[in-house]
Amino acid sequence: MQNGNIFKVFGILTFIFQLLMVFTLIIGNRREPIAFDIQVITRISIFFFLTTTTGIGLMYRRKWAAISFSLATLSFAVWLIIGSIWDVPFPWNLNNFFVGAIFLLPVFITVNLWSQLSWNGKDIL
């Protein structure tokens, strides 16, 4: 993928992740529903605002969106890799290690394609 189109794919994957989180909130808690108090509503609203903003920024190839997406995937990858080294039984630690390595790919892609990104421009964001 040339011309930074991979960042548009990352933006679409961000929106798919949001959709999966909605299904998890609605379908995953049928036995014990979530009590939607002000704290839960605030956390969910902040999460969806940040992921929507990042997804739109990735689709417009913004550097700030690529940085935030890379930091999110980096933290999840480090969590999986460190967890696979310590507390996970043998067959799962290899799976977690490889999934963590896959989640490191956006960091390397962002570093390699940094020149194709922009901080701002004539577009919406």
ZITA-V811135 format. One record per residue. N is the residue number from 1. RES is the residue in one letter. NEAR is the number of other ideal C-beta (glycine too) atoms within 12 Angstrom. Layout:
[[N/RES/NEAR] [N/RES/NEAR]]
This chain:
[[1/M/13] [2/Q/9] [3/N/12] [4/G/27] [5/N/17] [6/I/26] [7/F/37] [8/K/26] [9/V/21] [10/F/39] [11/G/32] [12/I/19] [13/L/26] [14/T/33] [15/F/23] [16/I/16] [17/F/27] [18/Q/25] [19/L/19] [20/L/16] [21/M/20] [22/V/18] [23/F/14] [24/T/16] [25/L/21] [26/I/15] [27/I/14] [28/G/14] [29/N/15] [30/R/11] [31/R/7] [32/E/7] [33/P/12] [34/I/18] [35/A/10] [36/F/15] [37/D/10] [38/I/10] [39/Q/12] [40/V/16] [41/I/15] [42/T/13] [43/R/17] [44/I/22] [45/S/15] [46/I/14] [47/F/22] [48/F/22] [49/F/15] [50/L/23] [51/T/30] [52/T/24] [53/T/25] [54/T/35] [55/G/32] [56/I/28] [57/G/32] [58/L/40] [59/M/28] [60/Y/27] [61/R/33] [62/R/32] [63/K/27] [64/W/23] [65/A/36] [66/A/40] [67/I/23] [68/S/28] [69/F/40] [70/S/31] [71/L/21] [72/A/28] [73/T/32] [74/L/26] [75/S/19] [76/F/25] [77/A/27] [78/V/21] [79/W/22] [80/L/28] [81/I/25] [82/I/17] [83/G/20] [84/S/24] [85/I/17] [86/W/14] [87/D/13] [88/V/20] [89/P/12] [90/F/12] [91/P/11] [92/W/18] [93/N/20] [94/L/17] [95/N/18] [96/N/27] [97/F/25] [98/F/18] [99/V/22] [100/G/28] [101/A/22] [102/I/20] [103/F/29] [104/L/25] [105/L/25] [106/P/34] [107/V/28] [108/F/19] [109/I/28] [110/T/32] [111/V/18] [112/N/19] [113/L/27] [114/W/20] [115/S/13] [116/Q/21] [117/L/30] [118/S/21] [119/W/16] [120/N/15] [121/G/13] [122/K/7] [123/D/14] [124/I/11] [125/L/22]]
